Amino acid sequence: MNNALCVVLSTAPNRETAERIGEALLSEHLAACVQYEAIRSQYWWQSALCTDDEVRLVIKTRQALYAAVEATILRLHPYDCPQVLCLAVDAASSGYQAWAAAVL
């Protein structure tokens, strides 16, 4: 089992959806922490350039839990193709690592 930390990034159309996803991840102990940030996104969708206000989820978890995190996001997300990106954490303070290990 890979206990290395990772950060999963996703976006949601609004705060309510973002918090519903975050609360599900936290209640299932799939995330140690979820942060929410208001952002503006520009992207291509169905051959059109789109601009939307969204909420970014910054999810701290373990690499071993990524598949379950992704499945939870996909299950609760209204988008046809939600962003779900996993970024490896190269280093973290020992205190933060210990805290994350204790809650995950």
N, C-alpha and C positions, 0 to 999 in steps of 0.2 A: 504494500500500500504506500502510495506516494504522499507523504505528509508535508511536502513543500508548499509554501503559501503561493497563492496566485490572486490576481485581481481580475474579476469578470466585469466587463463593461456592457451595458445595454441601454436602450432608450425606451421611453414610453410616451404616449401622446399627452398625458396629463399626470398631475401629482397623485390623484386617486388610484390610477392604474399602477403607477410606480410603487406606491406604498402597499398596495395589495400584493404585488409580486414580492417586495422586500419583506413584508410581514410573513408571507408563506415560507420564504427561505429561512428566515430567522426562527420561526416556530418549529421548523423541521430540523434545526441545527445544521443547515447546509451553508449558512453564512455566519461569520463572527460579527460582521458589521456591514450595514448598507447605508450609503450616503446618497442623497438626492440633490441634483443641481439643475437649475433652470438653464436651458441652452437654446440656441437657434441653430437648426440644421438645414443644410442645402444638400440635395442629393438627386440622383436620377431615378425616376420610377416610371415604368411603362413609357419610355421614350420622351418623358417630360421632365424638365428641371423643376424641382419642388423646393419650397422654403417653408419650414414649419417650426413653431415653438414646441419644444419637447422637454422632457425631464430625463436627465442621464442618471442611471443607477451605477454606482461604483460599489462592487460587491467583493468583500474580502473573504476568501475561503481557502480550502486546500485543493491541490490539483486532483487528488483522489476523489473529490466530491464534484468535479466539474460536470460529469455526465448527468448527475442528478440535478445540479443547478440548471443546466441547459434545459433539461426535460421540464422542470418546474416553470421556467420562464416561457417556454413554448406553449405549455398547457394553459397558462393564464394570460397570455399576450394577445391583444386584438389584431396586431399587424400580420399580414400574410408572410412577411419575411423579416422578423425582428433581428436587430443587431445583437449578437451574442459573441463577444470576443474574450478570449482568455489570455491574460498577459502574465508571464512568469515573473516572480519576485526574486531578483538576484540577491538581495540582502534585506534584512529587517532587524530592528533592535531585538535583543534577546528577551527583553520584557514583553514586547508586542508578540513575539513568537510564542512565548509561554502562555500569555493570555489567550491567544487564538487557539492554541492546542487545547487549553482547558475548556473552552466553550464549544469547540467543534467535536 
